[in-house]
Amino acid sequence: MKAKENTPELTKTEKLAGSVEKFFSKNGKVLAIVAAVVLIVVIAIGIIVTVNSNKSEKEFTAIAKLDSQYSALINMDNTSDEYKTAADTFVSDADALISSSKGYPGIKANYLKGLYSFDMKNYSDAASIFEEVSVSANNTYLGALALINGAASYENAGNQDKALELYNKVWDSYGKNAAESQKALFNVARIYEEKGDSELAKATYQQLVDEFGTTGEYGKLAASRIIVL
């Protein structure tokens, strides 16, 4: 009878190495393709991030320029040819930025356009723009500003009820968190008073005093109206 040959047993590590080698032998081409696809995706993401970053930088540069244009406009003689040229450029640049940017630069451009419309006494247009901005910039300082300016625009357009709605919305939406809240509450009370509703006017003046005290301008004015009413 022939003696059994001694064949050394493979260790676990050697078995694993063999399995890995067989796997790569069979699937090497697939893995190479997967690696290439992953590399392409990574490169594409990098390009997208870079493009978006460059676009964002351009938009913020554009809104800074537009801000300067508006500041220059309000210091010009609005009857001059220089003003007309500058105003046309401002409106054109604002519209372009509003169209291209859905973020802060576009919203701020729309807000500036609202201010320009108000300056030009186009109060109905200004009111519509400010209402639009108040939605786009909800829960931000720009949203509160847009509401109070929209209310002022409606008042100047002769729509007191709509003005009252937006003044109330400043307090309802932002409470004490907005710098414009005292002014908004005071104007709510003032409009009630103008409408002949002394009870509501007095209650709103009292609310202003209770919430903010009488150290500020509107608190003092409210306290004096409470005495009169």
Disulfide bonds with the S-S distance in Angstrom:
none
